[in-house]
Amino acid sequence: MMYILEKKNVDQTLSEWSAKYEVYTPQKVEAYSQFLPFTESSELALNEPLNTRYPPKSLFLPQSEVMLKYNKRLNKFDEIKILPEKRIIFGIRPCDASAITLLDTVFDTDEYQDPYWTERRENTILVGLGCSEPPSTCFCTTVGYGPFNQDGLDALMTELDDVYVVEILSDKGQKLFSNFPASSKDQEQSVLNIQLKAKDLMEPAFETENLKQTLDQLFESDYWSEIAESCLGCGICTFLCPTCFCFDIVDEVQRNERIRNWDTCMFRIYSQEASGHNPRPTRAERTRQRLMHKYSYWLDHIDKIGCTGCGRCVRHCPVGLDIRAMLRAASNFEREVVNVG
Amino acid sequence: MPELTTELRKNIEQLLTDQVVDVVIAFKKADAPLRPQPAFFRNLEELEDLEYNGLCQNNLANYLTRYPHDTKIGIVVRGCESRSVNALIVEKQHPRENLYMIGIPCQGILDIRKIIKKTGEDVTGYSEDGDQVSVVYEGKEVNLQRSDLLHDSCLRCAHPNPVNADVLLGEPLPDGDPTIVRLAIEEFEALDRDERYAWFQKEAERCIRCYACREACPMCYCTECFVDHATPRWTESDISQAGTQAWHIIRAFHQAGRCTSCGACERACPMDIKMTYLTDKLNNDMLEVYQFETGMDDNTQPPFASFNLDDKNRFVI
């Protein structure tokens, strides 16, 4: 079933939804866009050629989150109740939605459920916007996804002239759009064509077959120090990444709060031990951890690559390091070793 | 610029052949035409990838502190980079005799974001000739003016020529106009206290604490940064107001008399945060109060690091 949301009605629709839900949409901030709560004065940035710079994972795993407060004088803890409002995230790109399904396998497993994550997930409707013209820095098709991938979404919009054609992907999505006009057969055919064309536009960025084995074999090699030589060791690639989820729990003793902050394997202190020893002493080992986690360890756990090809790390690396080039170099590096040996 | 790259390549070839240096820090071509990368040349074959143009974003002096002091390093330096290298020599981060500075009078670094704003992201070709920059976007050539694309720090550059370089490639350029340097500072100073705080808040609080500004800065070489100190913790760890403001203000203060206004911090920031207004103001104070400019030679201690028993003031601080 597909419905029609006219572009000229988007503001009004979001405004109506805002009465019942907290609605998040990509909005202009400086020269980039970011998911922010919708208000009447919001400047929507739905048709930006590039995805939001700051990843929407932050709406489920905030960069800094107060987990509990304590009162030292009364020797008492106050757990923070998570009372998430009902939310709609409108215009999320398929790479970011599928990244959230990957993170479900971390924060919501049979064994452990992180209540901060699961409550937000349950109370959120994800309305996706597919990418008709994927930018050259994106590589979702290479890692097994696509510009109109449906994973994690309740509805998926395809831009078609003056309208968004909405595909319904869950009951939550059906409920949200049931009062909208239905699309015509012609429109549905056009949507199919747009989706196929977008996928065809994307060239494979690197070889994924045997990539895990290649990286595993390179574990002790010089490959890592070669690719990491210009790495600054900042947190851009991991903080902007929709699948990176590492965190650090800190007691802010002056505020009497326990906080969970994003952390990153690219920082020296990430693996710094209290003894003074650091098992990942240089940027080479840290870069190895970042790449191996995404392209080897995720496969060990759930047999999927832990990257959805959003391209943020490629676009925003301050020294122009490109994960696609690094992975191509890995395959070539192995061949050189084999030839020599 | 291709002529300059050729001249640079010849120069580096000679340095490596004659074993004057062990490694040369420069830039190389990347797959994306707008993104030349810092590169480390140790043998002649690699030199094919050498690149030099207005898109070379980073301050290469940043990499000096990664090497043992006995490594003989060749480094490509523009005005600001040479002054960062000099400042590092003063701070004993690498001995001058083990450095070879290949100087290039700098016409300014182009801001990639300004280019993308005019064209779009998928730029497939790039060339520059004098004030003309030409990029290929969606198969079409787009001609742009270099002066429209300069990074803000480069628009305000006072010293485009390398200081103390061992060799200079190209003709020296006229110095920048000091009144232009002051314009941005005066704009900030003209605001009242509340407006200045609002400005600072708007910038600092977008921070995601990725520390790209720190890692891109040649002078931020501390083994343990104050924000990483955990026992005791000296600043709040999170992206709260207090946490991000503390980072921005303390980072800037640690740069007093050490920053060369290269702007690498702003170019690295993923959230487009302005921060040179703080360091430029401090630099200007250092100039007005102490007649000191960072890196203009390789032996004068910055005022806040110098100490002598005959100090005319009773206390050092």
Interface residues (C-beta under 8 A of the other chain):
Chain A: V29 E30 A31 Y32 P49 L50 R53 Y54 Q63 S64 P135 S136 T137 E229 S230 L232 G233 C234 G235 I236 F239 L240 D248 V250 E252 V253 Q254 R255 I259 N261 T264 F267 R268 I269 R315 H316 P318 V319 G320 L321 D322 R324 A325
Chain B: A30 D31 A32 R35 P36 Q37 P38 A39 F40 Q57 N58 N62 Y63 R113 K117 G120 E121 D122 R206 I208 R209 C210 Y211 A212 R214 E215 A216 D228 A230 R233 E236 S237 D238 I239 S240 G243 R267 A268 P270 M271 D272
